[in-house]
Amino acid sequence: MTIHASRRDVLKGGGALVVSFSLAGALGETLAQGAKPLALTEVDSFLAIDAGGVVTLYSGKVDLGTGVATALPQMVADELDVPLGRVKLVQGDTALTPDQGPTWGSLSIQIGGMQLRNAAATAKAALLDEAAKRLGAKQDELKVVDGVVSAGNKRVSYGELVAGKSFALKLDHTKPAAGKNPKDYKLVGKPVPRVDIPDKVTGRFTYMQDFRVPGMLHGRVVRPPAIGATLESVDEGSIKTLSGWSRWCGRAISSASLPRASGVRSRRRRSLKRRGRNRRRCRTPPSCGMKCARARSPRRR
């Protein structure tokens, strides 16, 4: 499940991260001031476990339709031995997530997923160390089921082991911690319903173009009819009747890929798309001095 949380919400959410050791002085002070580690070499940059045993996963990679919002929690849940439904995902929030590089190709799993798995394996090893001390048992006597560590008739949950402390553990992604044997995976490689599909098929999913902010305007570039043409004049009266029309930006834009252009802004994107193209009146020189003076670029489809 994808969540959008502020830094304050995350830190208030229940006792932050874990481990058996005392808070490292500098890191403890930093967390108290409301900052969260973001370095790729810190376990705390990648995951948190609150007092209720809920795991919050921080991914610098984002789901662009490939299903990583489901796959990354699968990997971490399997490594930590917690239910998938108890893993929350924060993705692409630069104030909270580590910089794992761009999201493209298969690297979200190949690189980003391996970093998250390493963080989870390192965290689990520390949790088991603390659990062994708390339960008075040996490591090979411990079993973990749904985030609860047991030895005989004694048990302690991850949430109880957290105790308001951070992990304060370092990571080396070139020498990752020993993880779970793939033959013991219960979630990875298994069919799991994707978390993004229900909202997409019911029209509730928020795509980039669905975002709205106060005072938001939509802009559309008015392109010239020929290569090299320059803007001579604009009849603003021809577009002022457009619904939601705001203003004309008469300044020409120059770049290698966009020789000459100007633009119109409106509060309604449809007004620009359906009517603005046919109603704006811009005058350009009759010829740009090239054989293709009247050639138009192909329309986008």
N, C-alpha and C positions, 0 to 999 in steps of 0.2 A: 504494500500500500504506500502510495506516495503522499508525503505530508509537506506542508509549508509552515515552518516554525521560525519564530524570531529567536535571536540568541538568548533573550531573557526567558522565553518559554522553555527552551531546551535546558537551561541551567536550573530553572525552577521545577522542571518536570519530575524530579524524584530522586535526588541523591546522586546524580551524575555517575561517573564511571567507576572502575573497580580496581582495586587489587589489594592484596594482603598487606602490602607495604604501606608505610606512612606516606603522606603527601610529600613529594619533593618540594622543598621550600619555594623555589622560584615558580614552579608550575602551580603550586597551591595558591600562591599570591595572585598569579595571573588569572586563574579560574575564579577566584574571589572577586576580581575586578570585572569579570564578565567577558573575558576573551577566551576563545577556544583555540587549541593548537591546530595548525593547518599543515604542518610539515609532513612530508611523505615518510619521514623516519619515526613518527610517533603513532603508537596504537590509538591514542586519544583523538587523533585526527580522523580516524576511520569509523570508530564505533563507540557507543555508550550503552550502559545497562543501568536502568533505573531501579529503585527499591522494589518495584513490582515485578522485576524480571523482564521488562520490555526492552528489547534491543533496538537502538536507533543507529541506523547505518548511514554513513556520510559518503556519498559518491560524487567525485568530480565529473564522472561520465554521466551523460543524460540519455534518456530513452527517446530516440527519434523514430520510433515505430518498430524497432527490432526486438522488443520484448525484454530488454535488460532490466527494466523495473521489476520484472518477475525473476529473472535469472540471477541477478546479484543477491537478492535476499535468499534465494534457494541455496546459493553457495555458502553464505554466512550461517544460515540456520542449520545447515548440515554440519558445518565445522564445529559449531557451538553446541549442537544437540539441543536445539530449542524448536518449538513449533513454528512453522512458517508464518502463521498468523500473528506471532508475537514479534515480528521484525518489521520495523517501520523504516522507510527510505526517505532520506533527504538528498536530492540530486541537484547539482549545478548551482547551488547557492554559494557565491564566492566568499560570503562572510562565515560560512560554516563548513564548507567542503574543501578537501585538499585539491591542489592543482594537479590533476592526473593527465593533463594534455588534452588535445582535441578529441571529440567523439567522431570516429569515422571507421569504416571497414568493420573488421571483427575485433578491434583492439579493446573495446569495452570489456570483453571477457578475457581476451588473451593477455592484456596488461592490467587494466583496472580491476578485473575480477581476481587476478592472482595477488594483487596487492591487498585487496580486501580479505582474501582467504588467509594470507600471511598474518594480517592483523588479528583475525579471528582465532587462528591457531595459537598465536603468541598469547592472546588474552586467555584462552582456555587453559593453556599450560599454567599460567599464573593462578587462575581460579582453582585448578586442581591442587596446586601446591598449598594454597590457603585452606582448601577443604580438607586435605589430609591432616593438616595441623588441627583444624577445628574438630574433626571427627576422631582424631587419634588413630588414624588408619594409614596403611601404606598405599602408594599410588596404584599398585596393581589390584588393590581391593576396591577401588572406587568405580562406581557406575554412574553414568549421567543419562537421565531420561527427562525430556521436556524442561531442561534448565534446572533440574534438581540433582544434586550429587548425593549419592548414598553409599554407605558401607555397613553391611549387615542391617540392623534395625535403626541406624542413625542416619540422619539426612540433613542437608542444608541447601538452600536455593541460591542461585546466582544473586538474586536480589539481596539476600541476607549477607552474602559475602561482599557486596559492594560497599556498604557502610559509609556512603558519602565520600568515598575516596576516588581518585583517578588512577588509571593504570600506571602512568608515568614510566612506560616501557618503550624502549627503542626498537626499531625495526631495521632489518637489513634485507632488502628485497633481492639481493644477489645471493643471499644464503637464507632462504625462508625457513621458518620453523617447521618441524615435522607435523604434517597434517594427518587427517583421517585417511585410512586406507580406502581407495575407491570402491573396493568390494563391500565396504560398510555403508556406502552412501544410501540414504533413504529418500532424498529429494533430488539431488543432482542426477540428471539423465533420466528422470522420471517425468511422465506427463503431468503438468500442473497447470490449472487454468490461469491464463494471463490476466494480471490485475487491470490492464488498460482496456481490455476488450469491451466489458459491459458499458462503460461510458461512451465508447466510440459508436457502438451499435444503437445506443439510445439517444444520441445527440447531446449528451451532457459534457463530453470531453472538451476542454478548453485548448484550442489551437492558438498559435501565435497571433493570427489575424482576428481572433475573438477578444483580445485584450482591449479594454477601454480605460482611459484615464481622464480625469477632469480637464476640460478644455481641449480635448484631443481634436486634431484636424487631419484630414486625409489630403494628400497631395498627389497630383498627376502631372507628369512631364508632357509639355506640348512640343512635339518634335517637328523639325522643318521638313518640307517636302523634298529637299534635295541635299546632297552632300555638300558641305561647305557654305550653306546658306546662313545669312545673318538676319537677326530679328530687326525689322524696321519700325513696326508699330503694332499696337494691340487695341482692339475695340473692346474695352471692358464691358460696355453696355450689352454686348452679345452674350455674356455669361452671368450677369448680375441677377438674372431671374432664376438661376438654378437653385433648387431647394437646398438650403443650408450653406449657400455660397458665402465665403469669408473674404478672400482677397486674392488678387493676382500678384504673382511675384515676377516683376518685369525684368529682373536681372538675368542675363544670359549665363549659361553654365558652360564651361569649357573643360574638356579633358580629352585624353587620347581616344577613348572609346565613345565619347559623347561630344562631338565637335561643337554644336550649338543647340541650346534648348532653353526653354523657359517653363514656368509652371503655374498651376492654379491650385488653390486650396479650398476645401469645402468641409463642412461638418458631416457630410454624408458621402460615403464612398460611392454609392450607387449613382448619385447625381453626376459624378465625374465620369464614371465608366460608361453609363448608358446615353447621357445627353451632352456632356461637356465636349466630347470628341467631335460631335457634329455641329455644335453651336458656337464654339470659340472662333474668333476671326482674327487671324494673325497675317500680317503682310511681310513677305520676304521678297528679295530681288527676283526677277523673272528667270535669271540664269545664274548659275554659280561658276560659269566658265568651264564646265566639264561636259563631256558627251552625255553623261548620265544625269544631266541637270534635273530632269523630271522623274527620275527613277525613285520609287518608294521602297523602303525596306519591307520585307514580308511581315504580315500581321502575325501576332502571337496567337497560337491556338491552344 
